[in-house]
């Protein structure tokens, strides 16, 4: 048994877990580590035992609990679902008590976190934290979205703020230059307390839903340039690199440019992206976002279309067969496409306008979740901690933070004065791109749904009046009238429609 000198412990030494441990140790925290496969733990401690903070390898959960200074803090990076409950119960059996803090840092469903905090309340402090940034972020600075008991956050806060990504408070740009043993200092940490119980995991889920949309929109921009203008991957990569110096400056745009410039290491005179099979995978958080949006009645069409785009991409064999039988439209003429440079810029503007809509949907979803789950979310803070470390980090988030600082009750990002101005400037190009995609048979579901969302949100009237009449006709579901106060419902006797309408 060790002497209880570790300030924090971590269970689950996968790639994310190992990198998060090294991040904490680089910041001077002594970390106890445990992995179900002991050989993985032994090898990890042998390779990194000289870290600044130091590591204590534990061969059992009993050793792990004994290695931690009480009151203990233990981080779980195990698969979501039953494994989280299983490990937590084992920790209780190994000696974890009511004063100890268990932090679930995996991609758990927020409702599971709500349940666990309640169910374990008389045995330990259960806490949920979203961690975004992939393996690189875990190693050198992730974005951390903490949710749970506010007093527990005060215990975790010094560690979470130390290991988080850091940004320049004036520009919002991430501070770079971190290296093993040499963490970045200064700036603002991309870590914050989001709210009670499952709030941290919920916001992480919405982050991932927005990430799905952002990635799909970028892919559609790439595909439009490839199919309509017959541009090669490196040519498109040059375009993305240029875009990354403007309003679209972001991690996802940056890595897209890198990917498109990558040659295929296994095939001579070929580009890597052309050798990658067009069948996308997913781990479920985008689907959770879409299902939750439907459950709460929040329009998140672009996020949901991004999920469906991945699903239809996985039908590779069916699509290959359909391509032989279903007729495509004739290729667009050069005259229809217009100037090459003008079309490239139009795609840029369409991408940016669609991106605004995707983020608007995500923040609108979090706004509704406050009512549903009795939270009070600080949207400016959420935007600020997404500026560095996470996958959707972007210059764009600085403006979102400012929008909510100017109006914390802003109903929708489309109503922010800066975003209104930018969409007004870009919507003609946006509409042109969507029209060309439709005419040319280029699938762009995220671009198209984003434009439909924008047009629906800005419309004083929609055809839902006819829809409500249909519902009243076949199901007596009632309707409201434009000449009566909201909340008064009526029903028309369709067997005798000339009779006066009756209040429901």
N, C-alpha and C positions, 0 to 999 in steps of 0.2 A: 504494500500500500504506500502511496506517496503522501506527502506532508500537507496537502491542501494549499499549494502555493499559486495555482493557476487562477487568473482573474476571470477567465471565461473559458467555456468548453464548447467543442463542436462535434456532433455526431453525423457521420456520412461523408466519407472522403472520396467522393467523385470529383470530377474536374472542378465544379463550382465550389465544393466544400474545401478542397485543397487550396484553391486560390484565395478564398475568403480567410482561411487560417493564416496564410502567408501575409495577407494584407494586414490582419490584426497584429501579427508578430512583428511586422515591419514598423508598426506604430508603437512598439514597446510593450504590448500586452502579452503576458505569458498565457499560452493556450494549451488546454488539455484536449486530446483528440482520441476519438474512438471510432472504429469501423468494424462492421460485422465480420468482414474478412480480415483477420489479424495481419496477414502478410502485407496487405496494402498499407495498413497503419505502420508496421515496422519499417517498410521501405521508405515511406514518406518521412518518418522521423529521422531515419539515417541520412536521408538526402538533404534535410533542411534543419537539422538540429542546432545549427549555428545562427539562427535568425536572431535579430536584436532582442525580441521579447522572450524567446525560448519556447520550446514545446515539451509537453509531457505526454508520451504515448501510453495508452491504457488498453490492457488486454481483456478487460471485462467492464461491464457497466458499474460494478461495485468499485473497481479501481478508479473509474472515471468520476464518480460522485465524490470519492474520497480525495481526489486530486484538486477539487475546486474549493476555493475559499468561500466559506459561508458568509452571508446568504448567497447561494450559488446562482450563476447565470449559465445556462446551457442552450446552445443553438442547434436546432435540428435542420439538416438538409437531407431529408429522406423523401422518397416518392410520396406524393399527395394521396390522401385517402386513408385506408386502414393502417398502413405503416406508421403514420404519425401517432395514431391512438396506441398502437402496439408498443412503440418505443417509449411513449410517455408513461404508460402503465408499468413498463419494465423499470423505468427510472424511479417511479414511486416505490417499487419493490426493492430497488437498490439503495434507497435511503433519501431520495429527494423529498423535501417537506414543504409545509405551507408557506414558508418565507422565501422559497426558491423560485426562480424565474425560468420558465421554459419558453424559448422563442422559436416559433415555427417560421423558418425563412424560405420555405418552399412555395410552389405555386398552388397553395391550397384554395379550395372553394371557400369564399367568405362566409357562407352560412355554416360550414363546418367549424370555422374559427369562432363564430358566435356561440355555437353549441359547446365547443370545447372549453371556452372561457367559463361558461356557466357550469358545465359538468365537473370541472376540476377545481372550482373555486374554493372548496374547503380542504383541498389537498396540496395545491401549489398555485403559483401565478402563471396562467397561460397567456401568451402574447403572440400576435401574428405580425409579420413584417414582410411586405413585398420587397424583393431584391431584383433590380433590373440592371442589365449591362452585359449579360453573358459572362463567359469565363474571363475575358479581358477586364471587364468592369469589376468583377469580384476581386481580381488580383490587384488592380491599381486604383479603384474607386468606383463603386456602383452608385446608383440612385436608390435610396432606402425610404420606404413608405411604411411607417410604424403605426400599428393599431392595437389598442388594448387599454389596460388600466393606466391612467395618467401618472400615478405614482411609480408604476413599474417603468414607464418611459424615462423617468428621471434617473433611474439606475442604469438603463441601457444607453441613454443619450450620449454620455462622454465617449463611449466606444463607437457607436454608430456615426456620430459626427466626425470622429477622428478618421475612420476608414472610408468615408463617403467621397465621391468625386467632388471637386471644388471648381467653382466658376468665378470669373471676374465679376464683381457686383455691378459694375458700370455697363459693361458690354454684354454680360451674360454668357460669354464664351468660356468653354472649359479650360482650366489651367492644365497644361500638358507638361511632359517631361518626367513623369514618374518612372522609376526603375526599381528592380529588386533591392531592398534595403534603403532606398532613397525615395520616400513618399513625397508627394507635392504638399506644400504648406501654403497658408494664406488663403485669401478668397473666402467665398461662402460655401459651406458644406451642402451637398445635395441630399440631405437627410432631414426628415421632419416627422413630428407626431401628427397623424392624420385624424385620429379620433378613436372612440372606444371600439371594443370587441373586433368585428371583422372589417373595419373601415380601411385599414392598411392593405389587406388582401383584396378588397373590393377595388380600390383605386389602382392597384397593380393589374387587376384583371382588365379594367377599362384602358389602362396604358397599353396592354397587349392587343385589345380590340382596335385601338387607334393604330397601333403598329401594323396590324393586318391590312388596314385600309391604306396606310402610307406606302407600304411595300407594293400592294397591288397597283396603286396609282402610278408609282414609279415604273413598274413593269409595263403598264399600258402605254406610258410615254415612250419607253424604249421600243415597244412593239409597233407603235405608230410610225416612228422614225425609220424603223427597219422595213416595214411593209409598204408604206406609202412612198418613201423616198429612197428605198433600196440602199440605205446606209449600212456600212460594215460595223461590227462591234467596236473597233477602236475609234471610228469616226463618231459614233454615238457616245463613246467614253469621253472623247474630247468635249462634246457638247455638255455632258453632265459635269465634267470638271469645271467648265466655264460657269454653269449654273450654280455650282457650289461656292462661287465667289459673290453671289448676290443674295436675294431674298430666300432662295431655296437652300442656302447653306445649312447642311445637316450631316449627321453621321451616315444615314442611309444613302444620301446622294453621293457622299464621298466614297463609300465602299462600292457603290454601283459603278462609278467611274473606274475604280481599280479592277473590278471584275471584268468589265468590258475591254480593258487593255491586256488582260491575261491571255497568253498563248496556251494552247493545249499541250501539256507536257508529254502526252502519249501519242500525239498525232502531228506529223510535220505539216507546217503551213496551214494550221487550223487554229481557230480561236476557242478558248475553253468554254465559253457560254454556249457555243453552237453544239458542243458535245454533251451538254447536260440534258438529261431527259426532262421533258416538259410535263412532269407529274409531281405536284407539290404535296408536301406533308403538312401536318398540323398536330399540335399537342392539346388542343381543346379550349384554351382560354379565349380565343376569338369566338368560338361557338358559345361559350358561357356568356360572353358579352351580348351576343345577338339574342340568345334566349331570354336573358334578363331584360333587354330592351323590349321584347315582345310582351313579357310578363307585366312590365310596368307601363306599357303603352307609350313608349318614347320612340320617335322615328329615328332609327340609326341605320338607314338603308345602305349607306356606303360601306359601313363596317360589315354589315350582313352580306352585301354583294361580294366583298372581299373573301369572306368565308366560303360562299358558294363558288367563287372562282377557283379556289383551291380544290373544292370537291369535284367540279366538272373537269378540272385538269387531270384528276386521278383516273378518269374514265378514258385512259389513253387508247386502249384497243378499240373501244366503241367509237371514239372520235375518228380514229384512223379508218374504220369501216365506213362511217358516215361521210367522210370526206370524198369517198369514191362514188357516193350515190346522191348526195344533196348538192344541188347546184349553187355555186357562188355567184355574186354579181360580177359584171365585167370590171376589169381594173380601171381605176380612175385615170383620166387623161392628165397630161402635164398642165394643160390649161385649167382644168378643174382644181388641181392642186395649187396652182399659182407659184409664186416665188419660193424657192427652197429656203432661203433665210427667213422669210416671213412666216413660213409654215413651222419652222423650227421654233421661232419665237412664240408663235401661237400655241404650240404644244407646251412650252414653258409656262405661259400664262394660264392655260387650262389646268396644268398640274398644280399650280399655286392656288387657283380658285377652288379646285376640288379639295385640296388639302385643308383649306379653311373650313369647308363644309364638314369634312371628316372629323376634325377636332371639335367643331361646334357640336356635332352629334355626341361625341364622347363626354364633353363637359355638360351637355344638357342631360345626359344619362346620370351623371354624378349629382346634378342638381336635384333630380327627382328622387334619387336614392336617399337623400337627406330626410325627406318626408317618410319614405318607406321604412327606414331603419333607425330613425330618430338620431341622426348625426348632424353636426354642424361642420361642414367642410370649408376650408379656406382655399378657394380656387387659385388665388394668386400664389400662395405657397406651393400648391401642387405644381403649377406651371414652372415655378422657380426651381424646384428640386428635379424636374425633368430636363433642365437645361444642360446637365452634365451627367455622365455615367450611364444613363439609360439608352436603349436602342433608338428611341425617337428624339434624342437630344438634337436641338436645332436652334438657330438664331431666332426663328419664328416664335419660340416660346417666350422670349423676352417681351414681345409685344402682347402675348396673351396675358402674361403676368401684369403688365401695365394696364391692360383693359380691365382686369378685375380689381386692381388697386384704385382705378378711377371710379369704378362702379361695382361694388362687391355683390350687388343684386342684379347684375346684368343678366337678362333672361336667356340670351343667345349671343354667341360671338359674332354672328352676322349683323348684329345691331351696333357693334363697336364702330366708332367713327373711322378709324384707320382701316379696318377690314372692309367696311362699306365702300370706302374710297378705292381700295385696291381692287375689289370685285367690279365696281363700276368701270374702272379702267380696263379690266381684263375680260369682261364677259363677252364682248363681241368676238374676240379670238377664241374663247372657250366654246362658244356656240358653234363657231366655224369648225373647230376640231371635232366636236361631237357629231356634227352633220356629216363631215367627211368620213368619219369612222362608220357611221350608219350606212352611208351611200356606198362606201367601199367594202363593206362587209368585214370590217376589222372589229373584233369583239373588245369593247371597252366598258364593261358593266359598271366599274367604279366611277369613271368619268361621267357616264350617262346618269347614274343614280344620284351623283352629287349635284349635277345640274337640275335634275328633277326635284331634289330636296330644296335647292335654292329657290326654284320657281314656285314650288308649293308653299314654302314659308313666306314668300313675299306676296302671295296672292290674297287679295281681299275676299274673293269668292272662289270656291272649288266645286266640282260636280257632286259633292257629297249630298247636296239637296235632293238630287234624283236618287241617290243611293238610299237615303232615309225614307223616301217615298216608296221605293221598292220593298224595303224591310217592313214598312207599315202594311203594304199591300198583301204580302204573302205570310207575314207572321204577327201582325198587329203589334209591332215593336214600338210604335208611336214616333212622333217627330216634334220638333220645335218650330215656331213660326218666326219669320223675320219681323213681323209687326207686333210681336208680343215679347214680354221680358224673358230673358234666358231662365231656364229652369221650369218653365211651364210646358207641359207635354200634351199633345193632342193625338186623336185617332180618327181616321176617316172611315166611315162605314162603306166599304167598297162594294157591298151588295146594293147599296143605294147612295152613290157618291154625291147626289144633289142635296142630301140631308145636311143640316148644319153640323160642322165639325164639333166633336165632343172632347172636352178636356179629359185627359187620361187619369 
